[in-house]
Amino acid sequence: MKRTRSKPSSTASAPDPATAYARSVVAGEVVACDLVRRACQRHLDDLESAPARGYHWRPEFADLIYEFFKLLKHSKGSQFAGKPFLLEPWQHFFCGSIWGWRDAEGNRRFRHAHLEVARKNGKTTVASGLGLACMVLDGEAGAEVYTVATKLDQARITHEESKRMALASPALARRLQVYKSAISNLANHSTYQPLGRDSGTLDGLNIHCAIMDEIHAWKDQLLFDVIVTATGARAQPLMIRTTTAGYDRQSIWWNLRQKCVDVLQGKRTDDRLFALVYTLDEADDWKDETVYAKPNPNLGVTVKLPDLIAERDDAVAVPASQMTFRRLKLNQLTEAVSTWLPIEPWDAAATQITPELLDGRERYVGVDMSTSRDLTSVASVYPPADRDPAGIWVVQCHAWLPEEGIDQKSDEDGKPYRQWAEDGWLTLIPGNVIRPEWIEEYIVAENDRHLVTQLIFDRARATEVIDRLVQRGFPVIGYGQGFLSMHPAVVEWERKHLGAKFAHDGSPVLRSCILNVAIDSDPAGNRKPTKKKSTGRIDAVVAGLMALGVASEKAQVNPEIILL
């Protein structure tokens, strides 16, 4: 169905764009989830009932914000850069509702605006435009507008969008002064700045508008409370929250979202809160592309259905990426953790590792050290030799456990550790502590069989064994365990695992660790294995990921890998 843009006109025969959108959604002419339908029905109901509570729909005020956006131009993307900002129907509803609903004094009705929508739907750009509008349209003397995040650097990312929009608009460029860290309106002495918890003092704020982007990632309740408190002296303060879905039910976002849902479902009343939540309904199948317009109101504009389908297919093939896809691209509330990979491709890759197979290959060795209960693991990754047209990567692994309490560990974990030790996959060390010298001597002995190209340690667990290995001439680097460090290695392992590019010796220790791995993701979609939430020991996989991460870059250290 061909999409048409709403025209900001208000006549007796044609409703204003916000009301027109609400009617279309309620009538089923627009694919929308239950929460969006409720938001639209609330608008239609309030046209009749809100005046009794002192609130009035003023489409002429909504027209002001529509006309303001016409002054703006997109600053990014080959499709939109330099072109006027034409609001989509759902954006007319969002912006028009905020600007068009007024109280008896003519001030904005809504003080809190909550927009929850999947990535790439333009929520940050719209919020940036609204921030500029608060500087220009409100006539508020000394208006203080802020983009807010827990970290100042993150707040600057959103603020940069506002700066680009201001500079790209000839009308605004004449009126506003754009500096490195602020935008100023000299006519009314208003300012627009980024603000973080680490900005120094938060005292003395007198906030007219605060834009809180990706609030699902906020951990700091104090910052949120400071922002809310700092609006008390303003006649019509506005706090705009834009976000994708999160997963932490103990977070600020979850509490705010629950209030929004309660208001939309009629369980509580809050005439100062406007909420618009684009997501899937509970009965929807996340793999069904016919429902993808529900969390993506910009589908066909900034969000392309073929791209979503391709990402969905990847998520189906790689279970570890499903949660990230569903949360970021379908705006579904998910858990942070998902299981990792199907084991069948790994089992099919087992083979005998002969000296001939390893001949001519470089060797990258990852070491995940422990002291007591965890496995200490050494994993070797061998990239393809130049003569190997198939591009097969070889993986080998050995592990150590303290012998004391090993039978109890076997019972708890459901693993035959003594049998694995007898078969040569695992070494049991007398006592209850892993002796580093055992690992050192193993590495030295294996180096005599196949020269180590690079030795990689978890830099947080660097011990005296590293110093001794450096003294013995080994090339040693440290590897971070955070999201940014581990994500590229996770992606590479998935590609090779699913693409039949691995060969390995059938180690039951490594196989067990693969089955145990749970994957955690950060708000940006970066992923890493999590020991805390995995179903068992995963140390051999961690060692393998470190080795693969460096090997995949041909031993070129990225910014998250630090030389020791």
C-alpha positions as CSV (number, residue, x, y, z in Angstrom):
1,M,0.0,0.0,0.0
2,K,1.4,3.4,-1.0
3,R,2.1,5.7,1.9
4,T,1.1,9.3,1.8
5,R,2.3,12.1,4.1
6,S,-0.1,14.0,6.4
7,K,-0.7,17.6,5.5
8,P,-0.8,19.9,8.5
9,S,-4.1,21.6,7.8
10,S,-7.1,21.9,10.1
11,T,-10.5,22.3,8.5
12,A,-14.1,21.2,9.2
13,S,-14.0,18.6,6.5
14,A,-10.5,17.3,7.2
15,P,-9.3,16.7,10.7
16,D,-5.9,17.9,11.8
17,P,-3.0,15.5,11.1
18,A,-2.8,14.2,14.7
19,T,-6.5,13.5,15.0
20,A,-6.5,12.0,11.5
21,Y,-3.8,9.6,12.5
22,A,-5.6,8.6,15.6
23,R,-8.8,7.9,13.7
24,S,-6.9,5.8,11.1
25,V,-5.3,3.7,13.8
26,V,-8.5,3.1,15.7
27,A,-10.3,2.3,12.5
28,G,-7.7,-0.4,11.7
29,E,-6.5,1.4,8.6
30,V,-3.0,1.6,10.0
31,V,-1.2,-1.5,11.4
32,A,-0.6,-0.8,15.0
33,C,-0.2,-2.6,18.3
34,D,-2.7,-2.5,21.2
35,L,-0.8,0.2,23.1
36,V,-0.7,2.5,20.1
37,R,-4.4,2.0,19.5
38,R,-5.0,2.9,23.1
39,A,-3.0,6.1,22.8
40,C,-5.0,7.1,19.8
41,Q,-8.3,6.2,21.4
42,R,-7.2,8.3,24.4
43,H,-6.7,11.3,22.1
44,L,-10.2,10.8,20.6
45,D,-11.9,10.3,23.9
46,D,-10.1,13.4,25.3
47,L,-11.5,15.6,22.5
48,E,-14.9,15.1,24.2
49,S,-14.0,14.6,27.9
50,A,-10.8,16.6,28.6
51,P,-12.4,20.1,28.5
52,A,-14.2,19.2,31.7
53,R,-10.8,18.6,33.3
54,G,-9.4,22.0,32.0
55,Y,-7.6,20.7,28.9
56,H,-8.3,21.6,25.3
57,W,-7.2,20.4,21.9
58,R,-5.8,23.4,20.1
59,P,-4.8,22.3,16.5
60,E,-3.5,25.8,15.8
61,F,-0.7,25.1,18.3
62,A,0.0,21.7,16.8
63,D,0.3,23.5,13.4
64,L,3.1,25.6,14.9
65,I,5.3,22.5,15.6
66,Y,4.5,21.1,12.1
67,E,5.5,24.4,10.5
68,F,8.7,24.5,12.6
69,F,9.8,21.1,11.4
70,K,9.5,22.3,7.9
71,L,12.3,24.7,8.7
72,L,14.6,21.8,9.6
73,K,16.6,19.7,7.3
74,H,18.0,16.2,7.7
75,S,21.8,16.2,8.2
76,K,22.6,12.5,7.6
77,G,22.0,9.6,5.2
78,S,22.2,9.6,1.4
79,Q,18.4,9.4,1.1
80,F,17.5,12.3,3.4
81,A,20.6,14.6,3.9
82,G,19.9,18.2,3.0
83,K,16.2,17.6,2.5
84,P,13.4,19.2,4.5
85,F,12.1,17.4,7.6
86,L,8.7,16.1,6.5
87,L,6.9,14.5,9.5
88,E,5.4,11.1,9.0
89,P,1.8,10.6,10.1
90,W,2.9,9.0,13.4
91,Q,5.3,11.8,14.0
92,H,2.5,14.3,13.4
93,F,0.6,12.5,16.2
94,F,3.6,12.5,18.6
95,C,4.7,16.1,18.1
96,G,1.2,17.4,17.6
97,S,-0.1,15.8,20.8
98,I,2.7,17.4,22.8
99,W,2.2,20.9,21.3
100,G,-1.5,20.9,20.6
101,W,-3.0,19.9,24.0
102,R,-3.2,23.0,26.2
103,D,-4.4,23.9,29.7
104,A,-6.7,26.8,30.6
105,E,-3.8,29.2,30.6
106,G,-2.6,28.1,27.2
107,N,0.4,26.2,28.5
108,R,1.2,22.7,27.3
109,R,-0.9,20.0,29.0
110,F,1.8,17.3,28.8
111,R,4.9,17.6,30.9
112,H,6.2,14.1,30.3
113,A,6.4,12.5,26.8
114,H,7.4,8.9,26.5
115,L,8.2,7.5,23.1
116,E,9.2,3.9,22.8
117,V,10.0,2.6,19.3
118,A,12.4,0.3,17.5
119,R,15.8,1.5,16.3
120,K,16.1,3.5,13.1
121,N,12.7,5.0,13.3
122,G,13.9,8.6,13.8
123,K,13.0,9.0,17.5
124,T,16.3,10.8,18.3
125,T,15.9,13.2,15.4
126,V,12.4,14.1,16.3
127,A,13.4,14.7,19.9
128,S,16.2,16.9,18.8
129,G,13.9,19.0,16.7
130,L,11.5,19.3,19.7
131,G,14.4,20.5,21.8
132,L,15.2,23.3,19.2
133,A,11.5,24.2,19.2
134,C,11.5,24.7,22.9
135,M,14.2,27.3,22.4
136,V,12.4,29.2,19.6
137,L,8.7,28.7,19.9
138,D,7.9,28.9,23.6
139,G,8.9,32.5,24.2
140,E,10.4,31.3,27.4
141,A,13.0,33.8,28.7
142,G,16.3,32.1,29.6
143,A,15.0,28.6,28.7
144,E,17.4,25.9,29.5
145,V,17.2,22.9,27.2
146,Y,19.3,19.8,27.8
147,T,20.0,16.4,26.2
148,V,20.6,14.2,29.2
149,A,22.5,10.9,29.7
150,T,24.3,9.3,32.5
151,K,27.6,10.0,30.7
152,L,28.3,13.4,29.2
153,D,29.8,11.8,26.1
154,Q,26.6,10.0,25.4
155,A,24.6,13.1,25.8
156,R,26.8,14.9,23.3
157,I,25.9,12.3,20.7
158,T,22.2,13.2,20.8
159,H,23.1,16.9,21.1
160,E,25.2,16.8,17.9
161,E,22.1,15.9,15.9
162,S,20.4,19.1,17.1
163,K,23.5,21.1,16.2
164,R,23.6,19.7,12.7
165,M,19.9,20.4,12.2
166,A,20.3,24.0,13.4
167,L,23.2,24.6,11.1
168,A,21.5,23.0,8.1
169,S,18.4,25.3,8.4
170,P,19.0,28.8,7.0
171,A,16.1,30.2,9.1
172,L,17.6,28.8,12.4
173,A,21.2,29.5,11.5
174,R,20.3,33.2,11.3
175,R,18.6,33.1,14.7
176,L,20.8,30.7,16.7
177,Q,24.4,30.7,17.7
178,V,25.9,27.2,17.4
179,Y,29.0,26.6,19.6
180,K,31.1,23.5,20.2
181,S,29.1,22.5,23.3
182,A,26.0,24.6,23.2
183,I,23.4,26.3,21.1
184,S,22.2,29.8,22.1
185,N,19.2,31.9,21.2
186,L,20.3,35.4,21.8
187,A,16.8,36.8,21.3
188,N,15.5,35.2,24.6
189,H,18.8,34.1,26.2
190,S,17.9,30.4,25.8
191,T,20.6,27.7,25.7
192,Y,20.6,24.1,24.6
193,Q,23.4,21.9,26.0
194,P,24.4,18.3,26.7
195,L,24.2,17.2,30.3
196,G,25.6,14.1,32.0
197,R,25.9,12.8,35.6
198,D,29.6,13.4,35.2
199,S,29.1,17.1,34.0
200,G,30.3,18.3,37.4
201,T,27.8,20.0,39.6
202,L,24.1,19.5,38.9
203,D,23.2,22.3,41.2
204,G,21.4,25.4,40.0
205,L,19.6,23.8,37.0
206,N,16.4,25.5,35.9
207,I,15.3,23.1,33.2
208,H,12.7,24.1,30.6
209,C,13.1,21.0,28.4
210,A,15.1,17.8,29.0
211,I,15.6,15.1,26.3
212,M,16.4,11.8,27.8
213,D,17.5,9.4,25.0
214,E,17.7,5.6,25.4
215,I,16.5,5.8,29.0
216,H,16.4,2.0,29.2
217,A,20.1,2.2,29.7
218,W,20.0,4.6,32.6
219,K,21.2,3.2,35.9
220,D,21.2,6.4,37.9
221,Q,17.9,7.2,39.7
222,L,19.5,10.3,41.2
223,L,20.1,11.9,37.9
224,F,16.5,11.4,36.8
225,D,15.2,12.8,40.1
226,V,17.5,15.8,39.8
227,I,16.1,16.5,36.3
228,V,12.5,16.3,37.4
229,T,13.1,18.5,40.4
230,A,14.9,21.1,38.4
231,T,11.8,21.8,36.3
232,G,9.7,23.1,39.2
233,A,10.2,26.8,38.4
234,R,9.0,26.6,34.8
235,A,5.5,27.3,33.6
236,Q,5.4,24.5,31.0
237,P,8.4,22.3,31.4
238,L,8.8,19.3,29.0
239,M,10.6,16.1,29.6
240,I,10.9,13.9,26.5
241,R,11.9,10.3,27.0
242,T,12.9,8.3,23.8
243,T,14.0,4.7,24.0
244,T,13.9,1.2,22.7
245,A,12.8,-1.6,24.9
246,G,15.1,-2.8,27.7
247,Y,15.3,-6.0,29.7
248,D,16.0,-4.8,33.3
249,R,12.8,-5.0,35.3
250,Q,14.6,-3.2,38.2
251,S,15.5,-0.1,36.1
252,I,14.2,3.4,35.9
253,W,12.9,2.6,32.4
254,W,10.8,-0.3,33.6
255,N,9.1,1.7,36.3
256,L,8.4,4.5,33.8
257,R,7.1,2.1,31.2
258,Q,4.8,0.4,33.6
259,K,3.3,3.7,34.5
260,C,2.8,4.5,30.8
261,V,1.1,1.1,30.2
262,D,-1.2,1.6,33.2
263,V,-2.3,5.0,31.9
264,L,-2.9,3.7,28.4
265,Q,-4.8,0.7,29.8
266,G,-6.9,3.0,32.0
267,K,-5.6,1.5,35.3
268,R,-4.4,5.0,36.5
269,T,-4.9,8.6,35.5
270,D,-2.2,11.1,34.6
271,D,-3.2,14.0,32.5
272,R,0.3,15.3,32.3
273,L,1.8,12.1,30.7
274,F,1.7,11.4,27.0
275,A,2.8,7.8,26.1
276,L,3.4,6.2,22.7
277,V,4.7,2.7,22.7
278,Y,5.3,0.9,19.4
279,T,5.9,-2.8,20.0
280,L,4.5,-6.2,19.1
281,D,1.5,-7.6,20.8
282,E,1.8,-10.7,23.0
283,A,0.1,-12.9,20.5
284,D,2.4,-11.8,17.6
285,D,5.0,-14.2,16.2
286,W,8.3,-12.2,16.1
287,K,9.3,-14.1,12.9
288,D,6.2,-12.9,11.0
289,E,7.1,-9.9,8.9
290,T,3.5,-8.9,8.4
291,V,3.5,-7.5,12.0
292,Y,6.8,-5.6,11.6
293,A,5.0,-2.3,11.0
294,K,3.8,-2.3,14.6
295,P,7.2,-1.6,16.2
296,N,8.4,0.3,13.1
297,P,6.0,3.1,12.2
298,N,8.7,4.4,9.8
299,L,8.6,1.1,7.8
300,G,9.2,1.9,4.2
301,V,10.8,5.2,5.0
302,T,13.9,4.9,7.2
303,V,13.3,1.2,8.0
304,K,13.4,-1.2,5.1
305,L,11.4,-4.5,5.3
306,P,14.0,-6.5,3.3
307,D,16.7,-5.4,5.8
308,L,14.5,-6.5,8.7
309,I,13.8,-9.9,7.0
310,A,17.5,-10.5,6.5
311,E,18.2,-9.7,10.1
312,R,15.4,-11.9,11.2
313,D,16.8,-14.8,9.2
314,D,20.1,-14.3,10.8
315,A,18.5,-14.3,14.3
316,V,16.7,-17.5,13.5
317,A,19.9,-19.1,12.4
318,V,21.9,-17.8,15.4
319,P,19.8,-18.1,18.6
320,A,22.2,-15.9,20.5
321,S,21.3,-12.9,18.4
322,Q,17.5,-13.4,18.7
323,M,17.1,-11.3,21.9
324,T,19.0,-8.4,20.4
325,F,17.0,-8.4,17.2
326,R,13.7,-8.6,19.0
327,R,14.6,-5.9,21.4
328,L,16.3,-3.4,19.1
329,K,14.4,-4.0,15.8
330,L,11.0,-5.1,17.1
331,N,11.0,-3.2,20.4
332,Q,10.1,-6.3,22.4
333,L,10.8,-6.6,26.1
334,T,13.3,-9.5,26.3
335,E,15.7,-11.0,28.7
336,A,19.3,-9.9,28.5
337,V,20.6,-13.4,28.0
338,S,20.0,-16.0,25.4
339,T,21.6,-19.3,24.7
340,W,24.3,-19.4,22.1
341,L,24.7,-21.8,19.2
342,P,23.2,-25.1,17.9
343,I,25.7,-27.9,18.6
344,E,25.1,-29.9,15.4
345,P,27.5,-27.9,13.2
346,W,30.2,-28.1,15.8
347,D,29.8,-31.9,16.1
348,A,30.1,-32.3,12.4
349,A,33.4,-30.4,12.4
350,A,35.2,-32.9,14.7
351,T,38.2,-34.5,13.0
352,Q,41.7,-35.8,13.7
353,I,44.2,-33.0,14.1
354,T,47.3,-34.2,12.4
355,P,50.7,-32.4,12.1
356,E,50.1,-32.2,8.4
357,L,46.8,-30.3,9.0
358,L,48.7,-27.8,11.2
359,D,51.7,-27.5,9.0
360,G,52.3,-23.9,7.8
361,R,49.7,-22.4,10.1
362,E,50.2,-19.6,12.6
363,R,49.1,-20.4,16.2
364,Y,47.2,-18.0,18.5
365,V,46.8,-19.2,22.1
366,G,44.1,-17.9,24.5
367,V,44.5,-18.5,28.2
368,D,41.7,-18.2,30.7
369,M,43.2,-18.5,34.2
370,S,41.4,-19.5,37.4
371,T,42.5,-20.4,40.9
372,S,40.1,-22.9,42.3
373,R,36.6,-24.0,41.1
374,D,36.6,-22.8,37.5
375,L,38.4,-24.4,34.7
376,T,41.7,-23.0,33.6
377,S,41.7,-23.4,29.9
378,V,44.2,-23.0,27.0
379,A,42.7,-22.8,23.5
380,S,44.8,-22.7,20.3
381,V,43.4,-21.3,17.1
382,Y,45.1,-21.9,13.8
383,P,44.0,-19.7,10.9
384,P,44.0,-21.3,7.4
385,A,47.3,-21.7,5.7
386,D,47.9,-19.9,2.5
387,R,47.5,-23.2,0.6
388,D,44.1,-23.9,2.1
389,P,41.4,-22.9,-0.3
390,A,38.6,-24.1,2.0
391,G,39.5,-21.5,4.7
392,I,39.2,-23.9,7.6
393,W,40.2,-22.8,11.0
394,V,41.5,-25.3,13.5
395,V,40.7,-25.2,17.2
396,Q,42.3,-27.2,20.0
397,C,41.8,-27.0,23.8
398,H,43.2,-28.3,27.1
399,A,41.9,-27.6,30.6
400,W,42.9,-28.0,34.2
401,L,40.9,-28.5,37.5
402,P,42.0,-29.0,41.1
403,E,41.6,-32.6,42.1
404,E,40.3,-31.9,45.5
405,G,36.5,-32.2,45.5
406,I,36.5,-33.3,41.9
407,D,33.9,-36.0,42.5
408,Q,31.6,-33.4,44.0
409,K,32.2,-31.0,41.1
410,S,31.3,-33.9,38.7
411,D,28.0,-34.5,40.5
412,E,27.2,-30.8,40.6
413,D,28.1,-30.2,37.0
414,G,26.9,-33.5,35.6
415,K,30.3,-34.0,33.9
416,P,32.7,-37.0,34.0
417,Y,35.8,-35.0,34.9
418,R,37.9,-38.0,35.9
419,Q,37.1,-39.8,32.7
420,W,38.0,-36.7,30.7
421,A,41.3,-36.5,32.6
422,E,42.0,-40.2,31.8
423,D,41.3,-39.6,28.1
424,G,43.7,-36.7,28.1
425,W,41.3,-33.8,27.6
426,L,41.7,-32.5,31.1
427,T,44.5,-32.3,33.7
428,L,43.7,-32.7,37.4
429,I,46.1,-30.8,39.6
430,P,46.6,-32.1,43.2
431,G,45.2,-29.9,45.9
432,N,42.5,-27.2,45.6
433,V,44.3,-24.5,43.7
434,I,45.5,-24.2,40.1
435,R,49.3,-23.9,40.1
436,P,50.3,-21.4,37.4
437,E,53.6,-23.1,36.8
438,W,51.6,-26.1,35.5
439,I,50.1,-23.9,32.8
440,E,53.4,-22.2,32.1
441,E,55.2,-25.5,31.5
442,Y,52.3,-26.8,29.3
443,I,52.6,-23.7,27.1
444,V,56.4,-24.1,26.8
445,A,56.1,-27.7,25.9
446,E,53.4,-27.1,23.3
447,N,55.5,-24.3,21.9
448,D,58.3,-26.8,21.1
449,R,55.7,-28.8,19.1
450,H,54.2,-25.8,17.3
451,L,55.5,-22.2,17.6
452,V,53.2,-19.7,19.3
453,T,52.4,-16.7,17.2
454,Q,50.6,-14.8,19.9
455,L,49.8,-15.6,23.5
456,I,46.6,-13.9,24.8
457,F,45.6,-13.6,28.5
458,D,42.6,-12.1,30.2
459,R,44.3,-8.9,31.3
460,A,42.2,-8.7,34.5
461,R,43.8,-12.0,35.6
462,A,47.4,-11.3,34.7
463,T,49.6,-13.1,37.2
464,E,53.3,-13.8,37.6
465,V,53.1,-16.5,35.0
466,I,52.7,-13.8,32.4
467,D,55.9,-12.1,33.5
468,R,57.8,-15.4,33.4
469,L,56.5,-16.2,29.9
470,V,57.5,-12.7,28.7
471,Q,61.0,-13.3,30.1
472,R,61.1,-16.6,28.2
473,G,60.5,-14.8,25.0
474,F,56.8,-15.3,24.4
475,P,54.8,-12.6,22.6
476,V,52.1,-11.9,25.2
477,I,49.1,-9.5,25.0
478,G,46.1,-8.8,27.3
479,Y,42.6,-9.0,26.1
480,G,39.6,-7.3,27.6
481,Q,36.4,-9.1,28.7
482,G,34.0,-6.3,28.1
483,F,31.3,-6.0,25.4
484,L,33.4,-4.0,23.0
485,S,36.4,-6.4,23.2
486,M,34.4,-9.7,23.0
487,H,31.7,-8.8,20.5
488,P,33.9,-9.1,17.4
489,A,35.2,-12.4,18.5
490,V,31.6,-13.6,19.3
491,V,30.5,-12.7,15.8
492,E,33.5,-14.4,14.2
493,W,33.0,-17.6,16.1
494,E,29.3,-17.6,15.1
495,R,30.2,-17.2,11.4
496,K,32.7,-20.0,11.4
497,H,30.7,-22.3,13.6
498,L,27.6,-22.0,11.4
499,G,29.5,-21.7,8.2
500,A,31.4,-25.0,8.6
501,K,34.7,-23.2,8.8
502,F,35.9,-24.9,12.0
503,A,37.8,-28.1,12.5
504,H,38.5,-29.4,16.0
505,D,39.7,-32.4,17.9
506,G,36.4,-33.3,19.5
507,S,37.3,-32.1,23.0
508,P,34.3,-32.9,25.3
509,V,35.5,-30.1,27.5
510,L,35.2,-27.4,24.8
511,R,31.9,-29.0,23.6
512,S,30.5,-28.8,27.1
513,C,31.5,-25.2,27.4
514,I,29.8,-24.3,24.1
515,L,26.6,-25.8,25.3
516,N,26.8,-23.9,28.6
517,V,27.3,-20.4,27.1
518,A,24.7,-17.7,27.6
519,I,25.1,-14.5,25.7
520,D,24.6,-11.1,27.3
521,S,24.1,-7.9,25.4
522,D,24.5,-4.2,26.2
523,P,22.1,-1.5,25.1
524,A,24.0,-1.0,21.8
525,G,23.6,-4.6,20.9
526,N,27.2,-5.7,21.6
527,R,27.4,-9.2,22.9
528,K,29.7,-11.3,25.1
529,P,29.5,-14.6,27.0
530,T,28.4,-14.3,30.6
531,K,29.7,-16.7,33.2
532,K,27.2,-15.5,35.8
533,K,24.2,-16.4,33.7
534,S,25.6,-19.5,31.8
535,T,24.4,-22.9,32.8
536,G,27.9,-24.2,33.6
537,R,31.5,-23.6,33.0
538,I,32.4,-21.7,29.8
539,D,36.1,-21.0,30.4
540,A,37.3,-23.0,27.3
541,V,35.1,-20.9,25.1
542,V,36.4,-17.7,26.6
543,A,39.9,-18.8,25.9
544,G,39.0,-19.7,22.4
545,L,37.2,-16.4,21.8
546,M,40.3,-14.4,22.9
547,A,42.5,-16.5,20.5
548,L,40.0,-16.1,17.7
549,G,39.6,-12.4,18.3
550,V,43.3,-11.8,17.8
551,A,43.8,-14.3,15.0
552,S,40.9,-12.9,13.0
553,E,42.7,-9.6,13.0
554,K,46.0,-11.2,12.0
555,A,47.4,-10.2,15.3
556,Q,46.7,-6.5,14.7
557,V,45.7,-5.2,18.2
558,N,42.4,-3.3,18.2
559,P,41.8,-0.5,20.7
560,E,40.4,-2.9,23.3
561,I,43.5,-5.1,23.3
562,I,46.3,-3.7,25.3
563,L,49.9,-4.7,25.2
564,L,51.3,-6.0,28.5
